[in-house]
Amino acid sequence: MKKLNLYIIRQYIGTFVFTFFVAIFILLMQFLWTWVDEFIGKGVEFSVMFKLLFYTSVTFVPMALPLAILLSSLMCFGNLGEYYELVAMKASGISTWKVMRPLLYFSLTMSILGFFFSNNVMPVANLRMQSTLYDVSHKKMTLEIPEGVFYRGIDKYVIKVAKKSKDSNWMYDIMIYDHTDDKGNVNVTVADSGYMAMTPSQREMVFTLYDGYNYSEMIDDKEYRNNRPFQKMAFKRQLVTFDMSEFDMKHMSEEAFKTHQTMLNIKQLNVAIDSLSLLYDERVANNNKNMVNRFQYLKMDKETYEHADKRLAKRKGDALETDTISVFNWPLLDNLPEKERQSVASLALSNATNMKENMIMTHNDTKRQRINIRKHEQVLNQKFTLSVACILFFFIGAPLGAIIRKGGLGMPVVVSVVFFVIYYVITIIGERVAVNGDMSVFLGAWISSIVLFPIGIFLTFKATTDAALLDAESWKKFFTKKNKKATTI
């Protein structure tokens, strides 16, 4: 039995390693197609690109690991079934469950390693990947001036060259607009030819111009709009220096990304969730208190009403008995003069508008806080869903391979992709619904596992009981028997 277990494990591990790296490669190619426009023409060093791709590959492990377990389990048991090795094992008294047992231990080991990887390695890889990706995406393109086109790649300069030398940095019929004074096209330089070269520090570009003119419009002159005066200076040789520091890749500090939920482990996520929840409760309490105080400020007490009624009665020469007349039954604005009435109405409208805007801002702010808390809780649940997905996909792939009895990269790949897409789509939908608050975060993170768990139990039961799940003849007999019962009834 030990030799059989070792044989099955050797068959499985080779397929697992192959499918794992294939999945990583496919996901990495998808990443490159998404970000290829950000990398082209920027002169990024190979070491930087290698570092970015390495960290990105590490972040794809949570997706590639369950897929590799699913595909390798399906291929391994499919090969055993296709070459009748599984039949021979069953004929020798070895059940399908005993054949699955060593691979189950391997999947459990991968599940535990996946948990530690997700908790300890993934936050660091995400942090390095995001900071490097930010640096690359915000790096300006390398200086490449095309022919016959106004080039605006250098800040506050517009350059046009009619022709470029193919074998050197010489250019001809050059026109440079200088916008460093932010006054428009008032400083223009034209030259017959020129040569571009970087300084030894690689921080500046020196443009050596030959046989040209500098044109400067005298916009400070009082008669500028009528006379349009300008200054013209000829030169045989002139140097124009451009600052190239903006073309360098500035390293974004990792501290800027360190507090993001995907950069935290379980302990840090629990601390962050507690802190955010306390801040949220405190903010809600302060908003409620401020709202009550604002209404108290707008509230007018009985003494103020009586004072307004007495002033109105005195102006009319009438006698007012405040003990017998309920002033609260009188409309407030009717008891005030016209000017005061307009002032009160304007004040009330202003306060109501401010109140509405404040309530909208408070609602949006608390909504963002709740979404941020739910995102942290979602990432916390994802630390565990990876491990469960590894075991879940094994209980789908292994029995399904034993039932299908097809190895290779044909049918197993199709079936694996179908199940993985179902799992991934349900996961994405559940997480988005949970983040929006329409579902609990726990249910949103685990709904895909909940949906596929009965499928794994069903397939395992069918495989261990040697049920002909995909046998066409069995299904034909089943439906024939059902039709006969229906006709007799």
C-alpha positions as CSV (number, residue, x, y, z in Angstrom):
1,M,0.0,0.0,0.0
2,K,2.9,2.4,0.7
3,K,4.3,1.8,-2.8
4,L,0.9,2.5,-4.2
5,N,0.6,5.7,-2.3
6,L,4.0,6.8,-3.4
7,Y,3.2,6.0,-7.0
8,I,-0.1,8.1,-6.8
9,I,1.7,11.0,-5.1
10,R,4.5,11.0,-7.7
11,Q,1.9,11.1,-10.5
12,Y,0.0,13.9,-8.7
13,I,2.9,16.1,-7.7
14,G,4.3,16.4,-11.3
15,T,0.9,17.3,-12.7
16,F,0.3,19.8,-9.8
17,V,3.6,21.6,-10.3
18,F,3.0,21.8,-14.0
19,T,-0.6,23.1,-13.7
20,F,0.3,25.6,-10.9
21,F,3.0,27.3,-13.0
22,V,0.8,27.3,-16.1
23,A,-2.0,29.0,-14.1
24,I,0.5,31.6,-12.8
25,F,1.8,32.2,-16.4
26,I,-1.8,32.7,-17.7
27,L,-2.7,35.1,-14.9
28,L,0.6,37.0,-15.4
29,M,-0.1,37.4,-19.2
30,Q,-3.5,38.8,-18.4
31,F,-1.8,41.3,-16.1
32,L,0.7,42.3,-18.8
33,W,-2.1,42.8,-21.3
34,T,-3.9,45.0,-18.9
35,W,-0.9,47.2,-18.0
36,V,1.1,47.0,-21.3
37,D,0.2,50.6,-22.2
38,E,1.8,51.8,-19.0
39,F,5.1,50.2,-19.7
40,I,5.7,50.9,-23.4
41,G,8.1,53.8,-24.2
42,K,9.2,54.5,-20.6
43,G,12.6,52.9,-20.7
44,V,12.0,50.8,-17.5
45,E,15.0,48.8,-16.5
46,F,14.9,45.1,-16.8
47,S,15.6,44.6,-13.1
48,V,12.6,46.8,-12.2
49,M,10.3,44.9,-14.6
50,F,11.6,41.5,-13.3
51,K,10.9,42.6,-9.7
52,L,7.4,43.8,-10.7
53,L,6.5,40.6,-12.5
54,F,7.9,38.5,-9.6
55,Y,5.8,40.3,-6.9
56,T,2.8,40.2,-9.2
57,S,3.2,36.4,-9.7
58,V,3.3,35.9,-5.9
59,T,0.0,37.8,-5.6
60,F,-1.6,35.4,-8.0
61,V,-0.9,32.3,-5.8
62,P,-4.3,32.5,-4.1
63,M,-6.0,32.1,-7.5
64,A,-3.5,29.6,-9.0
65,L,-3.3,27.2,-6.0
66,P,-7.0,26.1,-5.9
67,L,-7.1,25.9,-9.7
68,A,-3.9,23.8,-9.8
69,I,-5.3,21.4,-7.2
70,L,-8.6,21.1,-9.1
71,L,-6.9,20.5,-12.5
72,S,-4.2,18.2,-11.2
73,S,-6.7,16.1,-9.2
74,L,-8.9,15.7,-12.3
75,M,-6.0,14.9,-14.6
76,C,-4.4,12.4,-12.2
77,F,-7.6,10.4,-11.5
78,G,-8.6,10.8,-15.1
79,N,-5.3,9.2,-16.2
80,L,-5.7,6.4,-13.6
81,G,-9.2,5.7,-14.9
82,E,-8.3,6.0,-18.6
83,Y,-5.6,3.4,-18.4
84,Y,-7.6,1.1,-16.2
85,E,-5.2,1.5,-13.3
86,L,-8.1,2.6,-11.1
87,V,-10.1,-0.5,-12.1
88,A,-7.1,-2.7,-11.2
89,M,-6.9,-1.1,-7.8
90,K,-10.6,-1.7,-7.1
91,A,-10.3,-5.3,-8.3
92,S,-7.5,-5.7,-5.7
93,G,-9.8,-4.6,-3.0
94,I,-8.6,-1.0,-2.8
95,S,-11.5,1.4,-2.7
96,T,-11.6,4.8,-4.4
97,W,-11.5,6.5,-1.0
98,K,-8.2,4.8,-0.1
99,V,-6.7,5.9,-3.4
100,M,-7.8,9.5,-2.7
101,R,-6.5,9.4,0.9
102,P,-2.8,10.3,0.2
103,L,-3.8,13.1,-2.2
104,L,-6.2,14.4,0.5
105,Y,-3.3,14.6,2.9
106,F,-1.3,16.5,0.3
107,S,-4.2,18.9,-0.3
108,L,-4.5,19.5,3.4
109,T,-0.8,20.3,3.5
110,M,-1.2,22.7,0.6
111,S,-4.2,24.2,2.4
112,I,-2.2,24.9,5.6
113,L,0.7,26.3,3.6
114,G,-1.8,28.4,1.6
115,F,-3.1,29.9,4.9
116,F,0.3,30.8,6.2
117,F,1.2,32.2,2.7
118,S,-1.9,34.3,2.6
119,N,-1.4,35.7,6.1
120,N,2.4,36.3,6.0
121,V,3.6,36.5,2.4
122,M,0.7,38.0,0.5
123,P,0.6,41.3,2.5
124,V,4.3,41.9,1.8
125,A,4.0,40.9,-1.9
126,N,1.0,43.2,-2.4
127,L,2.9,46.0,-0.8
128,R,5.9,45.6,-3.0
129,M,3.9,45.1,-6.1
130,Q,1.7,48.1,-5.6
131,S,4.5,50.5,-4.8
132,T,6.6,49.2,-7.8
133,L,3.5,49.4,-10.1
134,Y,2.9,52.9,-9.0
135,D,6.4,53.9,-9.7
136,V,6.4,52.4,-13.2
137,S,2.9,53.7,-14.1
138,H,3.8,57.3,-13.0
139,K,7.1,57.4,-14.8
140,K,7.1,59.6,-17.9
141,M,8.0,58.2,-21.3
142,T,11.5,58.5,-22.5
143,L,12.4,61.5,-24.6
144,E,11.6,60.5,-28.2
145,I,10.9,63.5,-30.5
146,P,9.1,62.4,-33.7
147,E,9.6,64.1,-37.1
148,G,7.1,66.7,-38.3
149,V,5.1,66.7,-35.0
150,F,4.8,69.2,-32.2
151,Y,6.3,67.2,-29.2
152,R,5.0,68.2,-25.8
153,G,6.7,65.6,-23.6
154,I,9.0,68.1,-21.9
155,D,7.2,70.3,-19.4
156,K,6.7,73.9,-20.6
157,Y,8.4,73.3,-24.0
158,V,7.0,72.5,-27.4
159,I,9.5,71.1,-29.9
160,K,9.2,70.4,-33.6
161,V,11.8,69.0,-35.9
162,A,11.5,68.5,-39.6
163,K,14.0,65.7,-40.0
164,K,16.2,63.4,-37.8
165,S,19.4,61.6,-38.5
166,K,19.0,57.8,-38.4
167,D,22.5,57.1,-37.2
168,S,23.0,59.9,-34.6
169,N,21.2,62.5,-32.5
170,W,21.4,65.3,-35.2
171,M,18.1,67.1,-36.1
172,Y,17.3,69.6,-38.7
173,D,14.9,72.6,-39.2
174,I,14.2,72.9,-35.4
175,M,11.5,75.0,-33.8
176,I,11.3,75.4,-30.0
177,Y,8.5,77.2,-28.1
178,D,9.5,78.3,-24.6
179,H,6.6,78.5,-22.1
180,T,8.6,78.7,-18.9
181,D,7.3,82.3,-18.3
182,D,3.6,81.1,-18.7
183,K,2.9,83.9,-21.2
184,G,2.0,81.9,-24.2
185,N,4.0,81.6,-27.5
186,V,6.1,84.8,-27.0
187,N,9.5,83.1,-27.0
188,V,10.4,81.0,-30.1
189,T,13.7,79.6,-31.2
190,V,14.4,78.3,-34.7
191,A,17.6,76.7,-35.9
192,D,18.9,75.1,-39.0
193,S,20.3,72.1,-37.1
194,G,21.0,70.8,-33.7
195,Y,22.4,68.0,-31.6
196,M,21.0,66.4,-28.4
197,A,23.1,64.8,-25.7
198,M,22.6,63.8,-22.0
199,T,24.8,65.2,-19.3
200,P,27.0,62.8,-17.3
201,S,24.6,62.9,-14.4
202,Q,21.7,61.9,-16.7
203,R,19.6,64.6,-15.1
204,E,19.7,67.1,-17.9
205,M,19.5,67.1,-21.7
206,V,21.6,69.6,-23.6
207,F,20.3,70.7,-27.0
208,T,23.1,72.4,-29.1
209,L,21.6,74.5,-31.8
210,Y,23.3,76.0,-34.9
211,D,22.6,78.9,-37.2
212,G,19.2,80.2,-35.9
213,Y,17.2,83.0,-34.4
214,N,15.5,83.8,-31.1
215,Y,12.2,85.7,-31.4
216,S,10.7,87.4,-28.3
217,E,7.5,89.4,-28.3
218,M,7.7,92.6,-26.2
219,I,4.4,92.1,-24.4
220,D,5.4,94.5,-21.6
221,D,5.3,97.4,-24.0
222,K,2.4,99.8,-23.6
223,E,1.7,99.8,-27.4
224,Y,2.0,96.0,-27.7
225,R,-1.5,95.4,-28.9
226,N,-1.2,98.0,-31.7
227,N,2.4,97.7,-32.8
228,R,3.2,94.1,-31.9
229,P,7.0,94.8,-31.2
230,F,9.4,91.8,-31.0
231,Q,13.1,91.2,-30.5
232,K,15.1,89.1,-32.9
233,M,18.5,87.7,-32.1
234,A,20.7,85.7,-34.4
235,F,23.2,83.1,-33.2
236,K,25.7,80.7,-34.6
237,R,25.7,78.3,-31.7
238,Q,23.3,78.2,-28.7
239,L,22.8,75.7,-25.8
240,V,19.3,74.9,-24.5
241,T,19.2,72.8,-21.4
242,F,16.1,70.7,-20.4
243,D,15.6,69.3,-16.9
244,M,15.1,65.5,-17.3
245,S,14.4,64.7,-13.6
246,E,10.7,64.2,-14.3
247,F,11.6,61.3,-16.6
248,D,13.2,59.4,-13.7
249,M,11.2,56.8,-11.9
250,K,10.6,58.2,-8.5
251,H,10.3,55.6,-5.8
252,M,7.0,55.8,-4.0
253,S,7.4,55.1,-0.3
254,E,5.8,51.9,0.8
255,E,4.4,53.7,3.8
256,A,1.8,55.3,1.6
257,F,0.3,51.8,0.9
258,K,1.0,50.2,4.2
259,T,-2.4,50.8,5.7
260,H,-4.4,49.3,2.9
261,Q,-6.4,46.2,3.9
262,T,-4.6,43.9,1.4
263,M,-1.3,44.8,3.0
264,L,-2.2,43.6,6.5
265,N,-2.1,40.2,8.2
266,I,-4.9,38.8,10.4
267,K,-3.6,40.4,13.6
268,Q,-3.2,43.8,11.9
269,L,-6.7,43.4,10.3
270,N,-8.3,42.8,13.6
271,V,-6.7,45.9,15.1
272,A,-7.7,48.0,12.1
273,I,-11.3,46.7,12.2
274,D,-11.6,47.5,15.9
275,S,-10.0,51.0,15.4
276,L,-12.3,51.8,12.4
277,S,-15.4,50.6,14.3
278,L,-14.6,52.8,17.3
279,L,-14.0,55.8,15.0
280,Y,-17.2,55.1,13.2
281,D,-19.2,54.9,16.4
282,E,-17.6,58.0,17.7
283,R,-18.4,59.9,14.5
284,V,-22.0,58.8,14.5
285,A,-22.4,59.8,18.1
286,N,-20.9,63.3,17.4
287,N,-23.1,63.7,14.4
288,N,-26.2,62.9,16.4
289,K,-25.1,65.3,19.2
290,N,-24.4,68.1,16.7
291,M,-27.8,67.5,15.1
292,V,-29.6,67.8,18.4
293,N,-27.6,71.0,19.3
294,R,-28.5,72.5,15.9
295,F,-32.2,71.9,16.4
296,Q,-32.0,73.3,19.9
297,Y,-30.5,76.4,18.4
298,L,-33.4,76.8,16.0
299,K,-36.0,76.1,18.7
300,M,-37.9,79.1,20.1
301,D,-39.1,78.8,23.7
302,K,-42.3,80.1,25.2
303,E,-40.7,83.3,26.6
304,T,-39.6,84.3,23.2
305,Y,-43.1,83.8,21.8
306,E,-44.7,85.9,24.5
307,H,-42.2,88.7,24.0
308,A,-42.9,88.8,20.3
309,D,-46.7,88.8,21.0
310,K,-46.4,91.7,23.5
311,R,-44.4,93.8,21.1
312,L,-47.0,93.2,18.4
313,A,-49.9,94.1,20.7
314,K,-48.2,97.2,21.9
315,R,-47.7,98.5,18.4
316,K,-51.4,97.9,17.6
317,G,-52.5,99.5,20.9
318,D,-54.4,96.3,21.9
319,A,-54.4,94.7,25.3
320,L,-53.0,91.2,25.5
321,E,-53.8,88.7,28.3
322,T,-51.0,86.1,28.0
323,D,-52.5,84.1,30.8
324,T,-55.7,83.4,28.9
325,I,-54.5,83.3,25.4
326,S,-52.4,80.4,24.2
327,V,-49.6,82.0,22.1
328,F,-48.5,78.6,20.8
329,N,-51.6,78.4,18.7
330,W,-50.6,81.5,16.8
331,P,-48.4,81.1,13.7
332,L,-45.0,82.6,14.4
333,L,-44.6,84.6,11.2
334,D,-48.0,86.2,11.6
335,N,-46.9,87.7,14.9
336,L,-43.8,89.5,13.5
337,P,-43.5,92.7,11.4
338,E,-42.8,92.3,7.7
339,K,-39.1,93.1,7.9
340,E,-38.5,90.7,10.8
341,R,-40.7,88.1,9.0
342,Q,-38.4,88.2,5.9
343,S,-35.3,88.0,8.1
344,V,-36.7,85.0,10.0
345,A,-37.7,83.3,6.8
346,S,-34.3,83.9,5.2
347,L,-32.5,82.6,8.3
348,A,-34.7,79.5,8.4
349,L,-34.1,78.8,4.8
350,S,-30.4,79.2,5.2
351,N,-30.3,77.0,8.2
352,A,-32.4,74.3,6.5
353,T,-30.1,74.4,3.4
354,N,-27.0,74.1,5.6
355,M,-28.7,71.3,7.6
356,K,-29.5,69.4,4.4
357,E,-26.0,69.7,3.0
358,N,-24.5,68.7,6.4
359,M,-26.7,65.6,6.5
360,I,-25.8,64.6,3.0
361,M,-22.1,65.0,3.8
362,T,-22.5,63.1,7.0
363,H,-24.3,60.3,5.3
364,N,-21.7,60.0,2.5
365,D,-18.9,60.0,5.0
366,T,-20.4,57.4,7.3
367,K,-21.2,55.3,4.2
368,R,-17.5,55.4,3.1
369,Q,-16.5,54.4,6.6
370,R,-18.9,51.4,6.7
371,I,-17.6,50.3,3.3
372,N,-14.0,50.6,4.5
373,I,-14.8,48.4,7.5
374,R,-16.5,45.8,5.4
375,K,-13.5,45.7,3.0
376,H,-11.2,45.0,6.0
377,E,-13.6,42.2,7.1
378,Q,-13.7,40.8,3.6
379,V,-9.9,40.6,3.4
380,L,-9.9,38.9,6.8
381,N,-12.3,36.2,5.6
382,Q,-10.3,35.7,2.4
383,K,-7.3,34.5,4.5
384,F,-9.4,31.4,5.3
385,T,-11.3,31.0,2.1
386,L,-8.1,30.1,0.2
387,S,-7.4,27.1,2.5
388,V,-11.0,25.9,2.3
389,A,-11.0,26.3,-1.5
390,C,-8.0,24.0,-1.8
391,I,-9.8,21.2,0.0
392,L,-13.1,21.9,-1.8
393,F,-11.6,21.7,-5.2
394,F,-9.8,18.4,-4.4
395,F,-13.2,16.9,-3.5
396,I,-14.5,18.1,-6.8
397,G,-11.6,17.3,-9.1
398,A,-10.5,13.8,-7.8
399,P,-14.0,12.1,-7.9
400,L,-14.9,13.9,-11.1
401,G,-11.7,12.5,-12.7
402,A,-12.5,9.0,-11.5
403,I,-16.0,9.4,-13.0
404,I,-14.9,10.9,-16.3
405,R,-11.9,8.7,-16.8
406,K,-10.2,11.1,-19.2
407,G,-6.7,12.3,-18.7
408,G,-4.5,14.8,-20.6
409,L,-5.2,18.4,-21.1
410,G,-8.5,18.1,-23.0
411,M,-11.6,17.3,-21.0
412,P,-10.0,18.0,-17.6
413,V,-9.0,21.5,-18.6
414,V,-12.6,22.3,-19.8
415,V,-14.2,20.9,-16.7
416,S,-11.7,22.6,-14.4
417,V,-12.2,26.0,-16.1
418,V,-16.0,25.7,-15.8
419,F,-15.9,25.0,-12.1
420,F,-13.3,27.6,-11.4
421,V,-15.2,30.3,-13.4
422,I,-18.4,29.4,-11.4
423,Y,-16.4,29.7,-8.1
424,Y,-14.7,32.9,-9.1
425,V,-17.9,34.6,-10.4
426,I,-19.9,33.7,-7.3
427,T,-17.0,35.0,-5.2
428,I,-16.8,38.3,-7.0
429,I,-20.6,38.9,-6.9
430,G,-20.8,37.9,-3.2
431,E,-17.9,40.1,-2.2
432,R,-19.3,43.1,-4.1
433,V,-22.8,42.7,-2.7
434,A,-21.3,42.3,0.8
435,V,-19.1,45.5,0.5
436,N,-22.2,47.5,-0.6
437,G,-24.0,46.3,2.6
438,D,-26.7,44.2,1.0
439,M,-25.3,41.0,2.5
440,S,-23.3,40.1,5.5
441,V,-19.5,40.1,4.8
442,F,-19.2,36.5,6.1
443,L,-21.8,35.2,3.7
444,G,-20.4,37.2,0.8
445,A,-16.9,35.8,1.3
446,W,-18.1,32.2,1.9
447,I,-21.0,31.9,-0.5
448,S,-19.0,30.3,-3.3
449,S,-17.7,27.6,-1.0
450,I,-21.2,27.1,0.3
451,V,-22.5,26.6,-3.2
452,L,-19.8,24.2,-4.3
453,F,-19.6,22.2,-1.1
454,P,-22.7,20.0,-1.9
455,I,-21.4,19.4,-5.4
456,G,-18.1,18.1,-3.9
457,I,-20.0,15.8,-1.5
458,F,-22.2,14.5,-4.3
459,L,-19.3,13.8,-6.6
460,T,-17.3,12.1,-3.9
461,F,-20.3,9.9,-2.9
462,K,-20.8,8.9,-6.6
463,A,-17.2,8.1,-7.1
464,T,-16.8,6.0,-4.0
465,T,-20.0,4.1,-4.7
466,D,-18.9,3.5,-8.4
467,A,-22.0,5.2,-9.7
468,A,-22.2,5.6,-13.5
469,L,-22.8,9.3,-13.3
470,L,-21.7,10.1,-16.9
471,D,-22.7,6.8,-18.5
472,A,-25.2,7.5,-21.4
473,E,-26.7,4.1,-21.2
474,S,-27.4,4.4,-17.5
475,W,-29.2,7.8,-18.0
476,K,-31.1,6.3,-21.0
477,K,-32.4,3.4,-18.8
478,F,-33.3,5.9,-16.0
479,F,-35.4,8.1,-18.3
480,T,-37.0,5.1,-20.0
481,K,-38.1,3.7,-16.6
482,K,-39.5,7.1,-15.7
483,N,-41.4,7.3,-19.0
484,K,-42.9,3.9,-18.4
485,K,-44.1,4.9,-14.9
486,A,-45.6,8.1,-16.3
487,T,-47.5,6.2,-19.1
488,T,-48.9,3.6,-16.7
489,I,-50.2,6.3,-14.4
